[in-house]
Amino acid sequence: MVDILDTAALRRFDLKIRFDYLQPEQARELLRRHCWALGLGEPCMRSLYALRKLHTLTPGDFTVVARRSRLTAVHSAEAFVAALKEECRLKDGERPEIGFAVA
């Protein structure tokens, strides 16, 4: 939200750090790590391809899906990517799918 602050306010911050969305290789590595941690095995090419289409991913999205898997189990890398897609849709202002709970 740096864009909405005036220059006088910005000068009061010693550090200004920009966090951008994940690069495709970063997202792929996070998916692999989460799949390993959840015992889902290595993601298939279809899951990796679907992941590559998600341009607004952050590490927090992966954390949310992993935490939610404690409540509703994620049984595959494909399901993990589908949940990530829903997280991206919420960021884009779309309504959640039926059966998708927002807490």
C-alpha positions in Angstrom: 0.0 0.0 0.0 3.0 2.3 -0.5 1.2 3.9 -3.4 -1.3 5.6 -1.1 1.2 7.0 1.4 2.6 10.5 0.7 6.4 11.1 0.5 6.5 12.7 3.9 5.0 9.6 5.5 7.3 7.3 3.6 10.4 9.2 4.8 9.5 8.1 8.4 10.2 4.4 7.6 13.8 3.3 7.8 13.2 0.3 5.6 10.8 -0.1 2.7 10.4 -3.7 1.5 8.3 -4.8 -1.4 6.9 -8.4 -1.3 5.8 -9.5 -4.7 4.0 -12.6 -5.8 5.9 -15.9 -6.1 7.9 -16.7 -9.2 6.8 -20.0 -10.9 9.9 -21.8 -9.7 9.3 -20.6 -6.1 5.7 -21.8 -6.2 6.7 -25.1 -7.6 9.3 -25.6 -4.8 6.7 -24.6 -2.1 4.2 -27.1 -3.6 6.8 -29.9 -3.5 7.7 -29.1 0.1 4.1 -29.0 1.3 3.3 -32.2 -0.6 6.2 -33.9 1.0 5.2 -32.6 4.5 1.6 -33.8 4.0 2.7 -37.2 2.6 1.2 -36.6 -0.8 4.1 -37.6 -2.9 5.7 -35.7 -5.8 3.3 -33.4 -7.7 2.5 -34.7 -11.2 3.0 -32.6 -14.4 -0.7 -31.7 -14.5 -0.5 -30.2 -11.0 2.6 -28.3 -11.8 1.0 -26.9 -15.0 -2.1 -25.8 -13.1 0.1 -24.2 -10.5 1.9 -22.2 -13.2 -1.4 -20.5 -14.1 -1.8 -19.0 -10.7 -0.1 -15.6 -10.8 -1.0 -14.1 -7.4 0.4 -16.8 -5.1 2.2 -15.9 -1.9 3.8 -18.1 0.7 0.8 -17.3 2.9 -1.6 -19.0 0.5 0.4 -22.3 0.9 0.3 -21.9 4.7 -3.5 -21.4 4.7 -4.1 -24.5 2.6 -1.7 -26.6 4.7 -3.4 -25.4 7.9 -6.8 -26.1 6.4 -5.7 -29.6 5.5 -5.8 -30.4 9.3 -9.6 -29.8 9.2 -10.4 -31.2 5.7 -7.7 -33.5 4.5 -6.0 -32.8 1.2 -5.5 -36.2 -0.6 -3.4 -35.1 -3.5 -1.1 -32.4 -5.0 -4.0 -31.7 -7.5 -6.3 -31.0 -4.5 -3.7 -28.8 -2.9 -3.4 -26.8 -6.2 -7.2 -26.5 -6.4 -7.3 -25.1 -2.9 -4.5 -22.6 -3.9 -6.6 -21.6 -6.9 -9.5 -20.8 -4.6 -7.2 -18.6 -2.4 -6.2 -16.7 -5.5 -9.8 -16.3 -6.6 -10.6 -14.8 -3.1 -7.8 -12.3 -3.6 -9.2 -11.3 -6.9 -12.5 -10.5 -5.2 -14.5 -13.5 -6.5 -17.0 -15.3 -4.3 -15.9 -18.6 -2.8 -17.2 -21.8 -4.4 -20.1 -23.6 -2.6 -18.6 -25.8 0.1 -15.5 -23.7 0.5 -15.6 -22.3 4.1 -14.0 -18.9 4.9 -13.1 -18.6 8.6 
